[in-house]
Amino acid sequence: MWNSECGTGEGIHGCTIRPMRRLLIRLSPALRLTRVTTAFAAVANVWFIILWTRASGPVREPGFATLHELPLWALLAGGAVNALGLFAFGAALNDVLDHRRDAALNPDRPIPSGQITVGEATTLVATTLGTAVLGATLLGIPAVLLTLTVAGAILVFNGVGKYIPGIGLVLLGLVYAGHMVVPNLNLRFVWPVWLVMTHTLAIEGLRHALRRTTPGISGRALALSLVGWVFWSAIMFGVMWWRNRDGGGLWPYWVRPHAAIGPTILALLFSLWAWRKTTTHGRGQRAAEKIARYGALWLSLYACMWLVGQGYRDESIILGSLTLVGFLGMTIMRELYAMLEQPFGYRR
């Protein structure tokens, strides 16, 4: 029995690695389809809103009633399920809608390569959306409705928006911002949401340019994106001013002024890092994916620094732990993918 599984001379390590590799091969198409290696950033955004609202209290950040009534662990669990489900829904939907295009341009993607069928991928789309809605039920009915709204925006982006850069870049930023506030649409301190929208728009624009994606970002498209960004920034700030008109306006009185120092420094550091990577590696798929991957990591770092700056110690520890786990998971998944593509062997 042992010899039939392991093969002559492979030893116990060869016997152990074969079942593991078979399992990874079976899971790999779904994992690649949903791009779970960067999904933790979506969880970090949602968790930030939950932790910030709970720590600030119902007087400063009223939010939905469930945010101050349910145990924190239940809220975080619901937020994680919602974030992972909605993120995976968007990623899988993108591959289903693009499978004909990928057959010509990206034949190594799971659907064109035959690792997963269109029918199976479509089932995954429906399942992940249902999972996102299920997670939102723990956050309240408004969260369920906002989840469905964001899912609709994701559908519009994947179906139309990404082929019109002037509109698609802004829409993607709004998708991330809308997804972030699923737990609390009535947030009073909106600066973290605005930063996520701005960061996402900038990263996607840079990735689009580095990959030389068709259609390219023309001067008109860039101008339209800037106009859209200014418009929605004005909407966000207008809403924030109205909600805080009796106490601080654009900066609520109870938020520490130096809370913005950490996120500002992080934004500058990422700008310098991205500039260095583009000048070192030039344009291409590798540089684009690296910037996108670490751009996702930066979203969770922003969230941590807002909490640290406000003095929410326990909450910053929770989110910092999630960021560390996410970074380690991203690294491990990359190594596992590499092992699938170039499996290591053992000398006799």
N, C-alpha and C positions, 0 to 999 in steps of 0.2 A: 504493500500500500504506500509506504513512504517513498519507495523508488519511483512508483508511477506518478506521484505528485511532484517530486523534487527533481528527478533526473539523476543519473549517475554522476557522482562527484560534485554536485552542487552544494551539498552540505545543508545544515539546518537554516542558514541565512537565505539560501535560495528557496527553500521550502516556505519560509515565512514571507518573502517578498512577492511570490507569485500570487497568492490570494489577495494581498494588498493591492497589487497592481491591477488585477482584474476588477476589484471594487472601484478603484480610481478611474479605470477606463469606462466603467458603466456610469459613474457619476459625472465624469468630465463634461459631456455635452450639456447637461442641465446647468452645471456650475458656470460654464463659459457663457451659456445663453443668458443667464441672469446676472453675470458679472458680479458675483457675490464678494469678490475681493475688495471692492470699494463701497459696498452697501453699508458698511458701518458708519460712514459719514452721514447717511440719511438718518440712521438711528441716533447719532450724536445730536443732530439738529433737533429732532423731536424730543429727545431726552432733555436737552437744554431748556426748551420751553416749559416742560413739566417741572424740572428742578427749579428754574427761575421763578415760576409762578408760585410754587409751594413755599419756597424760601422767603419770597417777598411778602406773602400773606394776603388774605382776601381783601384787605383795605387798599393796599397798593396795586395789586394785580388780581382783580376779582376773578376773571376767567369763568369757566363753566363750573357749576356747582360740584361736579364729580371730582374736579382737581383738588378740592379741599376736603372731600368727604371720604374717598376711597384710600386704602393703604398705599403708600408710595410704591411698594413692590408690584402691586397690581397695575398701577398706572404705568410704571416703567415696562412691565411685561406687555401690556396692551400697546404702548407706544412702539416697542421694538417689533412686535408682530405687524403692526400697521406700516411702519417704515420699511421693513424688509419686504413685505408683500407688495407695497406700491412701487418700490424700487425695482423689484424683480419683474413686476407687471410691465413697467416701461421698457426694461431691457429685452424681455422676451417678445413683446409686441414689436419692437424695432426689428428684430430678426425675422419675425413672421412676415411683416410687411415688405422687408427688403430681401427676401430669400432669392428672388429672381435676379435682382441687381448683384447680390453677393455671389451668385453662381458665376458671374462674369468677372467681377472685380476682387472678390474675397472667397475663393473656392475652399479655403480651409475652415470657414465658419461651420458651426455644427450642422446646420440644415443642408447647405450645398455639398458638404463632404459626406453626407449620408449617415452621420452619427445619430441624428434624431430626425424624425419625419415632421412634415408640416402639421399633420394631425396631432402628433404628440406635443409639438411646440404650442399649438393653439390651445390644447388642453391645459398646458402650463400657464398660458396667459389668463385663462378663466380661473384657474385655481389660485393663482397669486392675487388676482383682484379680489376674489372672495376672501382670501386670507387677510388682505389689507382692511376690508370692511369689517371682518370679524374682530380684528385688533382694535378698530375704532369704536366698537360698541362699548368697550370699557371706558372710553373717554367721553361718551355722551352722544346723543343724537346729532347735535351740530357737527361733531367730528366726523360722523358717518357721512353726512351731507357734503362736507368739505372734501372728504376723501373721494367721493364720486365726482365732484367738480374737478379736482386735480387730475383724476383719471381721465376725464374728458379732455382736459388741456393736454395731457400726455398723448392722447390719441390724435388730437389736432396737430401737435408738434411732429409726431412721427409720420403722419399721413401727408402733411402739407408744409408745416413750418420749417423743417430742416432743409427743404429745397429752396427756401426764400430766406437767405441769411439775414436780411434786414429786419425781418419779423421773427424768424426762428430763434435768434440769439436772445432777444428780449423775452420771448415766450418761455424759453428754457429757464431763464433766470426767475421768471414768475412762478414756474412749476416748482422750483426748489423752495422759493419763498412761501408759496401756498402750502406745500407739503410740510414745511417747518412749523407753521402755525396751526396745523390740524388740531393739536390739543387745546389751543387757546387763540381763537380768532380775534378776541377782544384785548389782545396784548397792548399794554400802554407804553412800554419801552420798546420801540420798534427798530432802533439802530442795529441790533444784531441781525434782524431779518433783512434789513437793507444791505448790510455788508455781505450776507450770503448771496443775495440776488446779484450784487455788483461783482463779487468774486466769480460766481458761476458764469455770468455773461462774459467776463474778461477771459476766463480760462477756455471756454468753448470757442470764443473768437480766435484766440491764439492757436488752439488745437486745430481748428478749421483751416487756418492759414498755413500751419506747419505741414499738415497732411496734403495740402493742395487739393482739398476736397472740391468737387464740382457740384454746383456752381461756386465760384470763388467769391470772396468778399470784395465787391467793387467799392468805389468811393461813394456811390449813391447808397449802397447797402450799409456801409459804415455810418454814414450820416443819419440814415433812418434808424439804425440801432441806437445811436447816441440820443436822438430825439425821443425814442421810446423809453430809454433809460431815464432821461430827464423827466419825462411825463410821469412815469410810475414812481420815481423818487419823490416827485412833488405830491403825488397822491398819498404815499406813505407818510411823509412828513406832515401833510395837512391833517391826516387822520390822527397822527400822534399829537399834534398841537391841540386839536379839538378835544381829545380825551384827557389832556393834561392842562387844559386852559386855566384851571383854578390852582395849578401848582407846578409851574416849571415850563410849560409849553413844550418846546422841542427837546428839553432835557428835564425829566421829572425831578422834583426837588429831592426825592429820597435816593436817587442813584448817585453814587459817588463820582465826582468829576474825573478822578484818575482811573475810573474803570475802563476808559477807552484807551489808555496808554498801551496795554498789552496787545490788544487787537491791532492797533495802529502799527506797532513795531513789527508784528507778524506780517502784516500786509506789505510793509516795506521790504522785509527780508525775503518774502516770496517773490516780489517783483525783481529783486536783485538776483535771486537764484534762477528764476525763469529766464532772465536776460542772459545770464552766464551759460545756461544750458543751450539756449538757441544759438549763441555765438560760437560755442564749442562744438556742438554736434550738427549745427545747421538744420535745414528743413528735412522732414522725413517722418515716417511712421514711428520710429523709435523715440525721437524727441517729443513728438506729440503725445504719445501714450505715457511717457514718463511724467510730463507736465500735468496731464489729466489725472494720473494716479496720485501724485503727491499734492495736487490741487485739492483732491478729495480729503486727504489727510489734514490739510490746512483748515478745512471747515470745522473739524472737531477741535483743533487747537484754538481757533477763534472762540468757540463756545467755552472751552476751559478757561481761557483768559478773561472772558467777561465775568465768570463766576468768581475767579480769583480776585479780580479787581474790585468786585463788590463785597468781598469778604465772606462769601458763602463757602466756607471751608469744606464741610462734609459733602456738599453738592459737587464741588470741584474735584474732590477725591473720586467720587463715583464716576464722573465723566472722564477724568484722567485715566482711570482704570479701563474704561471702555475704549479710549483712544489707544492705550498700550496694547490691549487685546486685539484691537482691529489692525494695528500695525504689524503685530506678530502674525496674525492670521493672514494678512496680505502677503507677507514674506514667505510663510509656509506654503500657501497655495501656489505661489510662483515656483517654488522648488518642486512641488508635487507635479505641476504641469510639465516642468522641465524633465522630471523623472519619467513621465509618460512618453515624452517625445524622444528622449535619449536615455533609456533605462541602463542603469549601471549593472555590470556583471561581476563575477567573481573568478578569480584565477583558480585553476585546478592545482 
